[in-house]
């Protein structure tokens, strides 16, 4: 008898997952190529299935669509959720930092400064580890120096927004020298 209940419960879960997958595929196909419509379809799916096992994957797709749509509010919402799970994602770190700097609140600028410092830390660690992909040493140096410059520039902007002009100036000078 227990086996029958267990099998019935398993079958119910499988049917629910199949229905969720079908709903998602339908919504995404209807969204077409518009990143904003794609993002809305993901949001609607997450509202309809709040406990989905695919939430991390869908939130990552949502932040990428928000980046493509240049939607700062959603970049922040979904980007911070992704960064809570994967704090070393440089692309999302940079985009969330930029979106927060575009805001107008002290709290947003504090968070932007935190993310910019994290970005700088990661780039410096990459330089130290010399963990380059399949590129020449000079190209790798240019890439990491560019990332370091962007991090310092974002730190300077956040510091300036927070009313710390001396710190902002020093950071901007370091960014220029990088």
Backbone as ProteinMPNN parsed JSONL, in Angstrom:
{"seq_chain_A": "XXXXXXXXXXXXXXXXXXXXXXXXXXXXXXXXXXXXXXXXXXXXXXXXXXXXXXXXXXXXXXXXXXXXXXXXXXXXXXXXXXXXXXXXXXXXXXXXXXXXXXXXXXXXXXXXXXXXXXXXXXXXXXXXXXXXXXXXXXXXXXXXXXXXXXXXXXXXXXXXXXXXXXXXXXXXXXXXXX", "coords_chain_A": {"N_chain_A": [[0.808, -1.185, 0.0], [1.936, 1.25, 0.81], [3.815, 1.558, -1.189], [2.223, 2.036, -3.414], [1.15, 4.551, -2.771], [3.495, 6.05, -2.723], [4.374, 5.79, -5.372], [2.229, 7.016, -6.677], [2.471, 9.634, -5.679], [4.975, 10.312, -6.729], [4.407, 10.203, -9.463], [2.589, 12.289, -9.626], [4.268, 14.485, -9.058], [6.004, 14.354, -11.253], [4.193, 14.879, -13.349], [3.441, 17.49, -12.681], [5.89, 18.829, -12.983], [6.283, 18.442, -15.709], [4.142, 19.899, -16.72], [4.822, 22.455, -15.821], [7.203, 22.846, -17.284], [6.176, 22.811, -19.897], [4.493, 25.06, -19.801], [6.419, 27.06, -19.411], [7.996, 26.845, -21.76], [6.065, 27.523, -23.666], [5.432, 30.183, -22.92], [7.927, 31.458, -23.27], [8.343, 31.065, -25.998], [6.293, 32.573, -27.052], [7.141, 35.062, -26.349], [9.006, 35.884, -28.167], [11.659, 37.683, -29.797], [12.168, 39.874, -28.288], [13.884, 41.294, -25.622], [12.656, 42.432, -23.405], [10.043, 41.386, -23.414], [10.691, 38.714, -23.122], [11.796, 38.784, -20.577], [9.524, 39.55, -19.111], [7.978, 37.257, -19.496], [9.469, 35.376, -18.084], [9.272, 36.461, -15.508], [6.509, 36.249, -15.07], [6.265, 33.477, -15.111], [7.786, 32.808, -12.851], [6.153, 33.925, -10.908], [3.921, 32.341, -11.188], [4.929, 29.832, -10.616], [6.315, 29.784, -7.894], [7.974, 28.17, -6.316], [9.685, 26.807, -7.952], [12.143, 24.499, -9.066], [13.852, 25.425, -10.88], [14.444, 28.041, -10.425], [17.02, 29.404, -9.851], [18.284, 29.226, -12.387], [16.386, 30.509, -14.009], [16.337, 33.075, -12.874], [18.914, 33.905, -13.478], [18.717, 33.976, -16.27], [16.821, 35.988, -16.393], [18.23, 38.235, -15.413], [20.121, 38.513, -17.418], [18.465, 39.101, -19.604], [17.423, 41.511, -18.663], [19.73, 43.062, -18.658], [20.212, 43.166, -21.388], [17.926, 44.55, -22.145], [18.403, 46.906, -20.95], [17.366, 47.609, -18.444], [17.535, 48.981, -15.562], [16.344, 48.711, -12.982], [15.425, 46.052, -12.903], [17.809, 44.753, -13.448], [19.129, 45.173, -11.076], [17.396, 43.889, -9.208], [17.243, 41.115, -10.075], [19.931, 40.642, -10.536], [21.172, 40.967, -8.021], [20.044, 38.816, -6.708], [21.155, 36.669, -8.116], [23.862, 37.157, -7.592], [23.898, 36.677, -4.871], [23.944, 33.955, -4.806], [26.057, 33.351, -6.512], [28.686, 34.932, -6.07], [30.967, 35.631, -7.507], [30.617, 36.324, -10.157], [31.705, 38.152, -12.642], [30.635, 39.666, -14.811], [27.948, 40.131, -14.11], [28.33, 41.357, -11.638], [29.552, 43.773, -12.436], [27.509, 44.932, -13.994], [25.379, 45.193, -12.15], [26.563, 46.926, -10.335], [26.887, 49.22, -11.952], [24.199, 49.793, -12.513], [23.229, 50.351, -9.941], [24.739, 52.63, -9.372], [23.54, 54.424, -11.05], [21.305, 55.064, -9.724], [19.6, 57.034, -7.176], [19.966, 57.041, -4.448], [21.463, 56.972, -1.223], [21.777, 54.488, -0.04], [21.769, 52.758, -2.245], [24.117, 53.585, -3.499], [25.996, 52.866, -1.571], [25.789, 50.08, -1.698], [26.622, 49.768, -4.334], [29.282, 50.569, -4.12], [30.247, 48.523, -2.499], [29.951, 46.311, -4.247], [31.628, 47.128, -6.348], [34.096, 47.133, -5.086], [34.303, 44.413, -4.558], [34.464, 43.457, -7.168], [36.915, 44.598, -7.937], [38.591, 43.222, -6.163], [38.305, 40.569, -7.1], [39.374, 40.789, -9.701], [42.009, 41.528, -9.129], [42.797, 39.197, -7.802], [42.642, 37.404, -9.924], [44.701, 38.407, -11.5], [46.859, 37.908, -9.828], [46.787, 35.124, -9.631], [47.288, 34.57, -12.183], [45.49, 33.461, -13.932], [44.763, 32.956, -16.769], [42.825, 32.575, -19.734], [42.766, 31.176, -22.941], [44.639, 33.125, -24.088], [47.082, 35.502, -25.167], [49.814, 36.687, -23.102], [50.079, 39.494, -23.059], [47.585, 40.32, -24.004], [45.983, 39.285, -21.99], [46.881, 40.803, -19.805], [46.037, 43.339, -20.654], [43.246, 42.943, -20.632], [42.713, 42.347, -17.882], [43.744, 44.645, -16.672], [42.027, 46.534, -17.778], [39.601, 45.707, -16.607], [40.233, 46.179, -13.927], [40.577, 48.936, -14.007], [37.942, 49.739, -14.633], [36.647, 48.86, -12.307], [37.865, 50.48, -10.342], [37.09, 52.976, -11.284], [34.303, 52.807, -10.98], [34.245, 52.579, -8.199], [35.221, 55.088, -7.575], [33.168, 56.73, -8.579], [31.037, 55.914, -6.915], [32.052, 56.647, -4.407], [32.273, 59.408, -4.753], [29.541, 60.039, -5.14], [28.679, 59.463, -2.603], [29.609, 61.544, -1.171], [32.325, 61.768, -0.632], [34.761, 63.282, -1.64], [37.632, 63.414, -1.707], [38.488, 60.765, -1.487], [37.229, 59.781, -3.775], [38.581, 61.17, -5.8], [41.211, 60.184, -5.473], [40.779, 57.48, -6.093], [39.894, 57.72, -8.745], [42.199, 58.694, -9.951], [43.898, 56.485, -9.582], [42.513, 54.697, -11.203], [42.869, 55.876, -13.709], [45.622, 55.605, -13.99], [45.9, 52.916, -14.299]], "CA_chain_A": [[0.0, 0.0, 0.0], [2.834, 2.388, 0.849], [4.436, 1.685, -2.503], [1.253, 2.667, -4.308], [1.104, 5.974, -2.431], [4.77, 6.622, -3.143], [4.345, 5.842, -6.844], [1.238, 8.038, -7.045], [3.061, 10.937, -5.366], [6.038, 10.53, -7.716], [3.752, 10.474, -10.743], [2.037, 13.641, -9.52], [5.39, 15.417, -9.166], [6.461, 14.321, -12.651], [3.194, 15.582, -14.165], [3.529, 18.914, -12.362], [7.109, 19.333, -13.61], [6.055, 18.46, -17.152], [3.245, 21.026, -16.978], [5.624, 23.669, -15.638], [8.096, 22.951, -18.441], [5.352, 23.161, -21.06], [4.083, 26.452, -19.629], [7.596, 27.908, -19.626], [8.336, 26.819, -23.186], [5.035, 28.276, -24.382], [5.591, 31.605, -22.601], [9.152, 31.969, -23.887], [8.181, 31.091, -27.457], [5.406, 33.69, -27.352], [7.863, 36.306, -26.083], [9.74, 36.277, -29.368], [13.057, 38.073, -29.646], [12.262, 41.075, -27.454], [14.379, 40.964, -24.282], [11.69, 42.864, -22.401], [8.963, 40.392, -23.387], [11.312, 37.506, -22.577], [11.892, 39.046, -19.151], [8.158, 39.495, -18.562], [7.555, 35.85, -19.494], [10.157, 34.723, -16.96], [8.67, 36.964, -14.27], [5.182, 35.644, -14.936], [6.473, 32.065, -14.764], [8.234, 32.753, -11.459], [4.983, 34.191, -10.072], [3.03, 31.186, -11.282], [5.62, 28.693, -9.993], [7.308, 30.417, -7.002], [8.867, 27.187, -5.702], [10.296, 26.011, -9.006], [13.534, 24.084, -8.888], [14.622, 26.117, -11.916], [14.535, 29.457, -10.053], [18.347, 29.993, -10.098], [18.488, 29.301, -13.833], [15.476, 31.523, -14.55], [16.783, 34.393, -12.422], [20.1, 34.244, -14.281], [18.201, 34.372, -17.586], [16.134, 37.273, -16.213], [19.208, 39.326, -15.313], [20.715, 38.686, -18.754], [17.472, 39.813, -20.407], [17.355, 42.878, -18.143], [20.931, 43.733, -19.159], [19.974, 43.408, -22.807], [16.861, 45.554, -22.254], [18.887, 48.097, -20.239], [16.381, 47.868, -17.395], [18.334, 49.036, -14.339], [15.619, 48.2, -11.816], [15.423, 44.585, -12.934], [19.207, 44.31, -13.325], [19.425, 45.16, -9.641], [16.586, 42.863, -8.533], [17.671, 39.751, -10.409], [21.382, 40.561, -10.395], [21.54, 40.725, -6.621], [19.665, 37.436, -6.368], [22.171, 35.783, -8.691], [25.114, 37.38, -6.857], [23.784, 36.033, -3.555], [24.315, 32.545, -5.008], [27.328, 33.278, -7.249], [29.26, 36.267, -5.875], [32.154, 35.86, -8.32], [30.252, 36.535, -11.558], [32.2, 39.492, -12.959], [29.74, 40.4, -15.704], [26.776, 40.579, -13.358], [28.831, 42.32, -10.652], [29.755, 45.064, -13.085], [26.222, 45.486, -14.42], [24.629, 45.591, -10.957], [27.247, 48.122, -9.834], [26.542, 50.327, -12.843], [22.776, 50.112, -12.316], [23.098, 50.992, -8.634], [25.317, 53.974, -9.465], [22.584, 55.266, -11.768], [20.229, 55.395, -8.792], [19.735, 58.317, -6.5], [19.878, 56.891, -2.995], [22.705, 56.676, -0.515], [21.823, 53.035, 0.185], [22.165, 52.146, -3.525], [25.53, 53.896, -3.737], [26.776, 52.022, -0.643], [25.82, 48.734, -2.282], [27.452, 49.855, -5.535], [30.672, 50.604, -3.666], [30.567, 47.155, -2.043], [30.114, 45.455, -5.425], [32.813, 47.573, -7.095], [35.273, 46.627, -4.348], [34.341, 42.962, -4.795], [34.944, 43.303, -8.544], [38.357, 44.88, -7.901], [39.22, 42.101, -5.46], [38.328, 39.411, -7.997], [40.316, 41.038, -10.799], [43.375, 41.441, -8.563], [43.066, 37.772, -7.557], [42.902, 36.794, -11.233], [46.042, 38.824, -11.907], [47.821, 37.217, -8.972], [46.76, 33.708, -9.997], [47.652, 34.487, -13.599], [44.534, 32.473, -14.442], [44.254, 33.419, -18.058], [42.262, 31.562, -20.631], [43.63, 30.919, -24.093], [45.056, 34.371, -24.714], [48.489, 35.871, -24.944], [50.053, 37.389, -21.838], [49.807, 40.926, -23.221], [46.142, 40.476, -24.109], [45.461, 39.024, -20.649], [47.208, 41.974, -19.002], [45.132, 44.405, -21.084], [41.892, 42.616, -20.155], [42.607, 42.497, -16.429], [43.938, 46.064, -16.354], [40.766, 47.203, -18.118], [38.639, 45.377, -15.552], [40.655, 46.88, -12.721], [40.262, 50.344, -14.231], [36.489, 49.909, -14.499], [36.304, 48.704, -10.89], [38.296, 51.683, -9.63], [36.238, 54.067, -11.754], [33.017, 52.646, -10.295], [34.468, 52.918, -6.797], [35.347, 56.547, -7.522], [31.817, 57.297, -8.75], [30.255, 55.652, -5.7], [32.601, 57.487, -3.337], [31.851, 60.781, -5.038], [28.107, 60.134, -4.858], [28.493, 59.369, -1.152], [30.13, 62.752, -0.544], [33.722, 61.571, -0.221], [35.484, 63.734, -2.835], [39.071, 63.092, -1.69], [38.579, 59.335, -1.801], [36.832, 59.638, -5.18], [39.681, 61.676, -6.632], [42.327, 59.22, -5.404], [40.38, 56.28, -6.849], [39.874, 58.07, -10.164], [43.595, 58.767, -10.384], [44.376, 55.098, -9.697], [41.862, 54.112, -12.393], [43.53, 56.446, -14.886], [46.988, 55.069, -14.063], [45.854, 51.471, -14.548]], "C_chain_A": [[0.861, 1.264, 0.0], [3.464, 2.64, -0.517], [3.491, 2.377, -3.487], [1.152, 4.165, -4.044], [2.369, 6.687, -2.897], [4.818, 6.779, -4.661], [3.377, 6.918, -7.309], [1.786, 9.441, -6.788], [4.144, 11.291, -6.381], [5.451, 10.878, -9.074], [3.162, 11.884, -10.748], [3.113, 14.703, -9.666], [5.881, 15.486, -10.607], [5.491, 15.064, -13.568], [3.252, 17.085, -13.934], [4.762, 19.539, -13.013], [6.949, 19.415, -15.127], [5.15, 19.628, -17.529], [3.996, 22.35, -16.843], [6.539, 23.904, -16.837], [7.328, 23.381, -19.69], [4.903, 24.617, -20.985], [5.244, 27.405, -19.904], [7.955, 27.98, -21.102], [7.338, 27.638, -24.0], [5.222, 29.774, -24.163], [6.821, 32.191, -23.281], [9.047, 32.024, -25.405], [7.274, 32.242, -27.879], [6.107, 35.037, -27.17], [8.628, 36.788, -27.31], [11.155, 36.705, -29.047], [13.241, 39.328, -28.799], [12.771, 40.702, -26.067], [13.399, 41.364, -23.18], [10.525, 41.881, -22.289], [9.459, 39.071, -22.805], [11.38, 37.616, -21.049], [10.516, 38.969, -18.485], [7.647, 38.054, -18.491], [8.203, 35.096, -18.331], [9.536, 35.169, -15.642], [7.301, 36.339, -14.025], [5.301, 34.18, -14.524], [6.9, 31.93, -13.298], [7.097, 33.073, -10.488], [4.059, 32.979, -10.039], [3.619, 29.974, -10.563], [6.703, 29.234, -9.041], [8.318, 29.437, -6.392], [9.575, 26.316, -6.736], [11.756, 25.685, -8.694], [14.448, 24.82, -9.874], [14.815, 27.604, -11.613], [15.935, 30.04, -10.301], [18.624, 30.204, -11.599], [17.63, 30.415, -14.449], [15.867, 32.928, -14.107], [18.042, 34.84, -13.166], [19.666, 34.686, -15.681], [17.512, 35.735, -17.505], [17.132, 38.425, -16.134], [19.874, 39.557, -16.667], [19.748, 39.436, -19.68], [17.35, 41.267, -19.958], [18.566, 43.695, -18.606], [20.73, 44.108, -20.622], [18.934, 44.507, -23.017], [17.255, 46.884, -21.598], [17.88, 48.562, -19.177], [17.091, 47.809, -16.038], [17.626, 48.435, -13.127], [15.668, 46.677, -11.772], [16.84, 44.019, -12.91], [19.556, 44.191, -11.85], [18.687, 44.015, -8.951], [17.136, 41.467, -8.806], [19.18, 39.584, -10.27], [21.8, 40.287, -8.97], [21.127, 39.327, -6.165], [20.701, 36.449, -6.897], [23.477, 35.925, -7.922], [25.07, 36.789, -5.453], [24.19, 34.565, -3.642], [25.698, 32.407, -5.632], [28.027, 34.635, -7.187], [30.467, 36.589, -6.754], [31.86, 36.075, -9.799], [30.59, 37.975, -11.942], [31.238, 40.299, -13.822], [28.539, 40.954, -14.937], [27.181, 41.576, -12.278], [28.963, 43.711, -11.272], [28.43, 45.714, -13.465], [25.375, 45.958, -13.229], [25.244, 46.856, -10.363], [26.848, 49.336, -10.651], [25.095, 50.76, -12.629], [22.553, 50.808, -10.973], [23.65, 52.414, -8.645], [24.388, 54.936, -10.19], [21.427, 55.686, -10.866], [20.495, 56.71, -8.08], [19.629, 58.207, -4.979], [21.242, 56.511, -2.421], [22.879, 55.174, -0.341], [22.264, 52.309, -1.095], [23.642, 52.389, -3.794], [26.446, 53.097, -2.812], [26.897, 50.609, -1.203], [26.695, 48.718, -3.533], [28.927, 49.836, -5.156], [31.121, 49.22, -3.206], [30.818, 46.236, -3.239], [31.35, 45.842, -6.238], [34.084, 47.078, -6.409], [35.418, 45.123, -4.533], [34.894, 42.672, -6.188], [36.455, 43.528, -8.593], [39.116, 43.719, -7.263], [39.352, 40.875, -6.37], [39.328, 39.593, -9.134], [41.751, 40.95, -10.287], [43.75, 39.984, -8.276], [43.372, 37.056, -8.865], [44.297, 37.163, -11.722], [47.094, 38.062, -11.127], [47.931, 35.741, -9.366], [47.241, 33.482, -11.422], [46.775, 33.449, -14.299], [43.956, 32.932, -15.77], [43.747, 32.25, -18.88], [43.253, 31.355, -21.773], [43.976, 32.234, -24.8], [46.503, 34.66, -24.361], [48.606, 36.667, -23.656], [49.722, 38.873, -21.959], [48.298, 41.192, -23.311], [45.489, 40.271, -22.738], [45.693, 40.237, -19.749], [46.282, 43.142, -19.354], [43.713, 44.176, -20.553], [41.759, 42.85, -18.652], [42.844, 43.946, -16.005], [42.685, 46.872, -16.678], [39.702, 46.951, -17.066], [38.957, 46.097, -14.256], [40.336, 48.377, -12.836], [38.776, 50.627, -14.086], [36.054, 49.807, -13.038], [36.667, 49.967, -10.109], [37.459, 52.897, -10.026], [34.865, 54.0, -11.077], [33.129, 52.962, -8.806], [34.56, 54.436, -6.634], [33.978, 57.21, -7.649], [30.989, 57.118, -7.486], [30.746, 56.532, -4.554], [32.212, 58.941, -3.531], [30.378, 60.988, -4.733], [27.826, 60.148, -3.357], [29.086, 60.572, -0.41], [31.538, 62.609, -0.008], [34.637, 61.985, -1.382], [36.974, 63.386, -2.853], [39.301, 61.634, -2.07], [38.256, 59.095, -3.275], [37.948, 60.071, -6.11], [40.85, 60.698, -6.642], [42.003, 57.954, -6.2], [40.379, 56.548, -8.347], [41.277, 58.157, -10.728], [44.192, 57.368, -10.537], [43.783, 54.422, -10.924], [42.543, 54.599, -13.659], [44.928, 55.848, -15.085], [47.025, 53.59, -14.407], [45.882, 51.185, -16.027]], "O_chain_A": [[0.567, 2.226, -0.709], [3.625, 3.784, -0.943], [3.918, 3.203, -4.294], [1.078, 4.96, -4.981], [2.306, 7.805, -3.408], [5.265, 7.81, -5.164], [3.68, 7.657, -8.246], [1.583, 10.341, -7.603], [4.223, 12.431, -6.84], [5.959, 11.766, -9.759], [3.229, 12.587, -11.757], [2.895, 15.717, -10.33], [6.143, 16.573, -11.12], [5.917, 15.795, -14.463], [3.126, 17.867, -14.876], [4.691, 20.651, -13.537], [7.431, 20.358, -15.754], [5.372, 20.277, -18.551], [3.822, 23.255, -17.66], [6.639, 25.021, -17.343], [7.798, 24.23, -20.448], [4.929, 25.329, -21.989], [5.068, 28.435, -20.555], [8.192, 29.066, -21.632], [7.725, 28.363, -24.916], [5.176, 30.55, -25.117], [6.766, 33.3, -23.812], [9.599, 32.927, -26.033], [7.466, 32.823, -28.947], [5.707, 36.034, -27.77], [8.865, 37.986, -27.462], [11.785, 36.163, -28.138], [14.367, 39.79, -28.619], [12.155, 39.876, -25.394], [13.325, 40.706, -22.142], [10.072, 41.581, -21.185], [8.731, 38.392, -22.081], [11.062, 36.669, -20.329], [10.375, 38.384, -17.411], [6.965, 37.679, -17.538], [7.558, 34.278, -17.676], [9.299, 34.347, -14.757], [6.979, 35.948, -12.903], [4.533, 33.699, -13.691], [6.428, 31.04, -12.59], [7.073, 32.556, -9.371], [3.492, 32.638, -9.0], [2.886, 29.183, -9.969], [7.89, 29.147, -9.356], [9.409, 29.848, -5.995], [10.015, 25.21, -6.421], [12.49, 26.499, -8.134], [15.668, 24.831, -9.713], [15.303, 28.347, -12.465], [16.03, 31.1, -10.919], [19.138, 31.247, -12.004], [18.097, 31.168, -15.303], [15.743, 33.876, -14.883], [18.209, 36.027, -13.447], [20.193, 35.663, -16.214], [17.605, 36.54, -18.432], [16.904, 39.481, -16.725], [20.161, 40.701, -17.02], [20.165, 40.304, -20.447], [17.191, 42.16, -20.791], [18.439, 44.881, -18.909], [21.039, 45.225, -21.038], [19.043, 45.301, -23.951], [16.518, 47.866, -21.686], [17.594, 49.752, -19.045], [17.232, 46.741, -15.442], [18.246, 47.727, -12.334], [15.924, 46.088, -10.722], [17.053, 42.918, -12.402], [20.197, 43.229, -11.427], [19.29, 43.257, -8.191], [17.456, 40.726, -7.877], [19.655, 38.502, -9.924], [22.684, 39.467, -8.727], [21.796, 38.726, -5.325], [21.077, 35.504, -6.203], [24.133, 34.925, -7.628], [26.113, 36.435, -4.904], [24.711, 33.998, -2.682], [26.429, 31.466, -5.327], [27.967, 35.406, -8.145], [30.943, 37.724, -6.74], [32.777, 36.014, -10.619], [29.853, 38.903, -11.609], [31.047, 41.492, -13.586], [28.168, 42.116, -15.107], [26.458, 42.539, -12.025], [28.531, 44.703, -10.686], [28.252, 46.918, -13.276], [24.73, 47.004, -13.3], [24.521, 47.756, -9.936], [26.504, 50.375, -10.088], [24.801, 51.954, -12.57], [21.769, 51.753, -10.887], [23.094, 53.302, -8.0], [24.449, 56.144, -9.96], [20.654, 56.575, -11.223], [21.48, 57.399, -8.346], [19.249, 59.164, -4.306], [22.045, 55.828, -3.056], [23.983, 54.647, -0.477], [23.041, 51.357, -1.032], [24.342, 51.493, -4.265], [27.54, 52.696, -3.21], [27.975, 50.014, -1.183], [27.429, 47.757, -3.764], [29.728, 49.161, -5.802], [32.241, 48.797, -3.492], [31.782, 45.471, -3.245], [32.043, 44.969, -6.76], [35.031, 46.655, -7.071], [36.533, 44.615, -4.651], [35.695, 41.755, -6.367], [37.187, 42.753, -9.209], [40.154, 43.291, -7.766], [40.398, 40.226, -6.397], [40.047, 38.659, -9.488], [42.611, 40.362, -10.943], [44.896, 39.586, -8.486], [44.255, 36.201, -8.916], [44.997, 36.328, -12.294], [48.098, 37.621, -11.686], [49.027, 35.184, -9.427], [47.559, 32.36, -11.819], [47.24, 32.672, -15.134], [42.773, 33.259, -15.859], [44.184, 31.109, -18.733], [44.464, 31.365, -21.553], [43.643, 32.425, -25.969], [47.056, 34.134, -23.396], [47.632, 37.246, -23.176], [49.137, 39.448, -21.041], [47.802, 42.173, -22.757], [44.56, 40.99, -22.371], [44.794, 40.646, -19.014], [45.8, 43.848, -18.469], [43.063, 45.109, -20.081], [40.802, 43.479, -18.201], [42.202, 44.423, -15.069], [42.323, 47.787, -15.938], [38.982, 47.868, -16.674], [38.056, 46.571, -13.564], [39.882, 48.999, -11.876], [38.386, 51.63, -13.489], [35.202, 50.57, -12.582], [35.871, 50.461, -9.312], [37.157, 53.748, -9.189], [34.33, 55.024, -10.651], [32.217, 53.544, -8.219], [34.038, 54.996, -5.67], [33.666, 58.144, -6.91], [30.32, 58.048, -7.035], [29.941, 57.098, -3.814], [31.859, 59.627, -2.571], [30.001, 61.996, -4.135], [26.863, 60.762, -2.898], [29.071, 60.619, 0.82], [31.903, 63.263, 0.969], [35.225, 61.125, -2.038], [37.521, 63.092, -3.916], [40.185, 61.312, -2.863], [38.923, 58.306, -3.943], [38.226, 59.4, -7.104], [41.417, 60.416, -7.698], [42.863, 57.423, -6.902], [40.811, 55.704, -9.132], [41.52, 57.74, -11.86], [44.905, 57.095, -11.503], [44.467, 53.661, -11.608], [42.769, 53.817, -14.583], [45.357, 55.616, -16.216], [48.078, 53.066, -14.771], [45.85, 50.023, -16.432]]}, "name": "protein", "num_of_chains": 1, "seq": "XXXXXXXXXXXXXXXXXXXXXXXXXXXXXXXXXXXXXXXXXXXXXXXXXXXXXXXXXXXXXXXXXXXXXXXXXXXXXXXXXXXXXXXXXXXXXXXXXXXXXXXXXXXXXXXXXXXXXXXXXXXXXXXXXXXXXXXXXXXXXXXXXXXXXXXXXXXXXXXXXXXXXXXXXXXXXXXXXX"}
